[in-house]
Amino acid sequence: MRRPVPAAAIVWILVAFVPTILAAEEEDRAAAVEVSVGAVIASNQGNDFDHRLTALRRQFDNLFSYSSYRLVKQQSQRVPWGGNAGFNVPGGPYVLVIPREYKDERIFMKVVVIENSKPIVDTLLALRHRGTFLVGGHRHPDGVLILTIGASPLPQ
């Protein structure tokens, strides 16, 4: 016959292990994320596709109808959760990314694209681990500017 577990033992287990579990959760929240922003010039002049964009080719082909894509700048920053990363884009806007949390294999973040001191994009999004969000349509002297915004959680 099983003996019931004394209440004092249950209290001791809770006192001993709950702080450890909460500390592990706090460590997960304190971990950083790598945020990257790329600036791509798209045009219908030529048929060049920058080899550094190969992993995104399908997305470009599905979303845009340009024949040429050239990566002009790629930037990355390590940011703590809740912190922010700012990126200057050549010939274009300023991009602010604020990673909020990592949950269910997704990175939740706020993205603000600012031009002439005004937000032209202000959105919350969830990216899959190592996913990329594309923002396009900004006119550029050489074509159209497309922003690639990605994030990946970093191990402690």
N, C-alpha and C positions, 0 to 999 in steps of 0.2 A: 504494500500500500504506500502511496506517495505521501510524503509529509508536506504540508503547506510551507511556502517560503515565508519566513518571518518578515514583518513589515520593516524592521530595522535593516534587514539585508537589502530590501528594495530601495530604501532611502540611501543606503551606502552606495549602491550601484549607481543611482542617479547622481549623487554628489560626486562620485569618482569619474564617471564617464561623460555626462552631459557637457561639462566645461570643455573637455577634449573635443567633442563633436562640434560644439559651437566655435571653438578656436580654429578647427579645420575649415569650417564654413567661412569664417572671417578671413583666413589665409586665401581661400579661393577668390573672395571679393577683392583682396588687396593685390592679386596678381595683375600683371600688366597685359596690354594688348598692343600688337604692332599694327598701326594704321598706315595705309599707303594711298597716295593720290597720284594719278598719272594724267598727263595732258597729251591728248592725241589730236592731231590735225587730220581731218577727213576732207577729201575733195574728189572731184571727178577728173582730175588731171593725172593721167597715167593709171597704171594698174599695180602700184607698189603696195605691198603689205609688210609692215615692219615685223621682222622675225621675233622681236621681243613681245609681240602681241599674239603670238600663235595660240596660246591657251584661251584667248578670248575671241578667236576668229568666228566661231559659230554665233556668239552673241552679236558681234558686229554685223554679220551677214543677215541675221534675223531681224535686227532692229533698225538698221540703216541701209541706204541704197547707194553709198559712195563706192568708188572703185579703188581708192587709195587711202591708206591709213598709216600715219607716221607718228610714233611716240616721240614727243619733243622734250618731255621732262618726266621723271619718276622720282617721287620723294617718299620716304618712310620715316615714321617716328614711333618710338616706344612711349606709350601713354598709360598711366594708371587708370583703372576703372573710375569713372566719374570726372577724370581730368579732361583736358581738351588739347587738340592738335590743330595748329593753323598752317595752311599751305598757300604760298603765293604761286599763282599759275601764270606762266608767261603770256603776255598779251590778253589776259583775261581776268577772271574774278579771283577773290580770296575764298578759300574753302576752310570751314571750321568743322571738325569732327569731334563729337563727344561720345565716347563709348560708355554705355550705361551698365550692361551686365551680359554675362554669358550663361545662357539657360537653354536646355533642350538642344544642344549642339548648334545654337545660333548666337550670334553677337548682335545685341540690340544697341543701337546708337542713334544719336541725333546728328543730322547733317544740315549745315547752313552754308549756302553759296551766296556770297555778298559781292555786289557790283555797285560802284559809285555810292558806297555807304548804305546801300539798301539790300535787304535779303531778297534774292530772286528765287531761291529754293530754301525751304525750311521744313524739314520732314523728319519723321522717325522711321527707322527701318530695321529689319532683322535680316542679317546675312548668315547664310550657312558658313560653317568653318571654312576659311579661305575662299569665301565667295567674293564676287565683285559686282558692284552696282555701277551702272553707266548713266551719266547725265549728259545729254547732248543738245545742240542747237545754238550755242553761242557763236555769233559770227566772229571770224578771225580773218586778218588780211590774206592768209593763204588758203582759206576754206572755212570749215566749221570746227569749232573746238568741242571735243568730247572728253569728259572727265571720267576716269576710272577710279572708283573708291573701293578699297578692300580692307579687310581686317582679319587678324589671326591672333587668337589668344596665345600668350607666351607662358611657358612653364615657369614655376617659381624658381 
